[in-house]
Amino acid sequence: MPINTIDNVAIKSYEQAFLTEFQAQIGSQLKGLMREDTNVRGKEKIWSILGGLTADPYGAPQSEVQGKTFEGSQIITTFQPYTCDVFISKFQAMETLSDLMSQIPGALASAAGTRSDQIRLDAMAAHTTAGQVVTTNDILNVDAIRNAARLLDRAGVPGQNRYMVAHVDRKFDLMSQDQTINNQFINAYSLVDGQLPELMGFKLCFIATGEGMPGISTDTTNNKQHVYFFHHDAIGYSSQVNPSVGLEMANQKKSMYSWVDFSAGCSVLQDRGLVTLEVDTVAPAAP
């Protein structure tokens, strides 16, 4: 392949490598925790939500049977556009250049996956209302998780497929609690591995944040941070089926330019299926 051109076969191979990793959401830490549709054509996703129904005694007089109507609603998730790009100078040893080019599709897909996590977190943060926030004056502990479980139970949310999402630092806050390390609450082998896979019916997900990573809503003034508890069906993430990805020469053929443009969005589909806890990020001082 000439250094000043990019063969069409190479471009197609490059695009396919990106699309494979993009669909796998390789950079996402939250994939699979909620309803997902990554094959949407258009600029929005319409979610159909079925409401509750009731049953009447069999054989009841017709006058006592109330007519039923289909109870449901629609929630529209409007997509926002996102982009990520990179320049690579062609003035490098060919071995180095070839190695870099093989890594770029994965790097772009990872950036898109990380952004998808931020989209999910932003949707939950934006939906949080006074009735859904439970403020605690302590770091994350078993009592706080029990409280969230109780709120979901009272709302009739199924006990299966529940998740908790928190900053990775909250894992170590939780593991410092006596109740957490008690084998009545968690399998001891999990502590040996330094993991907390499930607690009080929630599958736990602790996400790393920082440069290039998603962030969780934090009030740095009051040292407060959000922890989200939700049911799988309460949140919906969606994206367009085929993002735009390209590879071309740029800067008067002095470098190669690669980019990806994609659109995605996320919505809270069921109010009762999401509980937000506000916890301290700083452990209280010893008495």
N, C-alpha and C positions, 0 to 999 in steps of 0.2 A: 504494500500500500504506500503510495507516495506520501511524503511527509506533509505536503501542503494540501492534501485532499483526504477525504474520509470515504471509503468504499461503502456503497449502499448495503452490501451484505453485512459489513461490520456494524453499521448503524442499526440494522434490524436485529442483529444478535445482541447488541448493547441494550436496545429498547426492551427486548424480551427478558433479558436478565434483570432489568429494573422491575418490570411488571410482575415477574414471578415473586420477587422479594417484597414488592409493594403490597400485593394481595395477601401475603403472609403476615403483614404488619410486623416486620421483624424488630422495629424499634419500640413497639408498644408494650407497656407493662400491664395494661388494663384490657387487652383484647380478650373476648370471651366472657367477660364479667357481666355483660348486658346484652340486650337485643341489638343485632347488627344487620345492616344491609349495605354491602359494599358494591352492589351492582345496579345502582340507580342511574337511570338515563334522564337527564334534565337537571334542573337547578334546585329541586326540593324533593323531600320525601314525605309522603302522606301516611301516617300511622293510623290504623283503625283500631279503636279501643272498644271492646265489648263490655257493656255494663252488667250489673247483677240482675239475675232473674229469680223468680219465686215459683214454687210448685204448690198446687192445690190438692186437697183430698180427692181421690178418685171417686167418681159417682156423685159428687156434690151437686145439688140442684143448680140448674143453669143460672138462676137468678143470683146465686152466691159466688159464681165464678167471675172474677174480674177480668176484663179483656187485657191482654198483654201486648205491649208494643216493644219493638226492638230497641233496647236501651244501649246506646253506644255513642261514641264521639270520634272526632278526627283531630289529630294533632299534626300540624305541618312543621317540618324541620326545614328551614331555609338554609341553603348552603352558602358558605363564605369561601372566597378564593384564597389560596395560599401558594407560595412559590419558594423554591430553593434552587440556588445555582452555584456553580464553581468554575473557576478558570484554572487551567493547568498549562504551564509553559511547555512548548514543544522542545525547547533547548535543554534537553536532559539526555542522559544516556538512555538508549532505547530500552534496556532492561528495566530501568527505573520507571520510565514512561509507561511501559506495558503493564508493570505491576500496579501503578497508580490507576490506570484506566480500568483494570479488572476490579478495583475496589470501589470505584465511584458509584456504580449502580446500587450497591449495598449501602453506601454512605447516604445517598439521596433517599433511598427507601427508609432507612433508619430515621432520618430527619423527619420524614413524613409521618412515620409511626409515632415518634415522640410528640409531634404536633397533634396527632389524633388523641393522645392522652390528655394534652392540655385542653383540647376542645371538650372532652368529656368532663374534666374537672371544672372548667369554666361554666358549663351548663348546670352542674349541680350547685356551684356557688351562686350563680345568678338566680336560681330558683328558690334559694333558701329564704324562708320568711320567718317572722317572729314565732309563729306557731310550730315551726319545725326545728327550731334551734333549742337545744338543751345546754345551758351554760353550766360548766363545772368550775370549781375553784381549785382544781387539782390536776395533776398530770394524768394521762390516760391510764385507767386501771380497770379491774374487773367490774367494779360497781358501775362505772360509766357504760361499759359494754352491756351489762345486765339491764341498765336503764333503757338503752336503745332497743334491746330485744323486747322489753316489755311494751314499749310504744308500738313497735311493729306488730306484736301479738294482739294488742288491743285494737289495732286497725284491721285485724283479720288478714294480715299478710302471711302467705304460706311460709312455713318454717324451713323449707328447702330452698337452695339457691340464693342464700343471703350472703352478702359480702361487706367487708369493712375495708376502706381505703384510707391510709394515713401515711404521713411522712415517715421515712425509714427510722428517724430518730425516736419516733414514738414506740417502735418495737422494743428498744432498750429501756425506755421508761416502763413499759408494760412488764418486761422481764425482771424488773427490779422489785416488783410487788410480791409479797408472800403468797397471796392467793394464786398468782400465775404459776409459780413453781411448785404448787401443791399438786400431787398427782390425782387429786379428786377433780381437778379442772382440766388437766392437759397431760398427754402421754409424756413420760419422762424422757423417752428417746428423742423427742422433738427438742428438748432443752440441750441435750448432748450435741445435737446438730446445729444448735443456735437458731432454730426455726420455730415459728408459731403458726402452723398451718390452719388451725381452726380453734375457735373459742366461743362458747355460748351460742353455738349454731351458726356463727359467721365464719366464712373462709376469709382469712386475713391476707391483705395485700399491702405491703409496705413499699412505697415507691421512692426511688432515689430522685433527688431534685438537685438543681444547680445549673451551671453553665451548659446550655444545650439540652437541658432536661426540663420536664414540666414542673410547675410550682403549685403548691397548695395554698389556698387563701390564708394569709397570716396577718394578724394585727401586731406589728412589731412594737407598737407603743405600749400595749397591755400584755405582751407576751402570750397572745392567744392564737390558736390555730384550729382550722376545721378538720374534723374527722367525719367521713361519710359512711353511713350504714344504709344499704339499699338491697332491694330484691332485684334479681336478674331482669324481670319484666318491667321494672319501673323506669328504666332508662333506655333510650334508643339512640344509637350512633349510626350514621349512614354517610356514604360518600359516593361520588360518581364512579361509574364502572371503569372508565379508561382515562387515567390522567394523561396529560400531555408531557412527553419526555423528548428531549432533543440533544443532539451532539453535532457540533459544527466548528469550523475554524473561525477565529475571531482575532481582533487587534491586528489587522493586516496580516493574518495568517501566522502570527507570532505565538499564539496560544490556542488551546482547544477549550471550547465553552460547552458546558453541559447544564441543563436545567430540567426542572420538573414543575409543572403547574397542576394543582388538583383542587377540588372543591369538596367540602365536607361540613357536617353539622351534627349537633346532638341536642336532644330534648328530654326533659323529664316527662314521662308518660303517665305516671300515677303518683299523685301527691302523697298518698298514704304509704307508698313504698320507699320513701326516702326520709331518713332522719339525719340531721347534722348536729354533731357535738362540737362544742367549742372548748378546747382544753388548754391548759397551761403548757407552754414550751419550756418552762423553767421549774425544776423541782423546788418545793417549798423548803425553806431553811429548817434545819434540825432544831427542835425546841431546846 
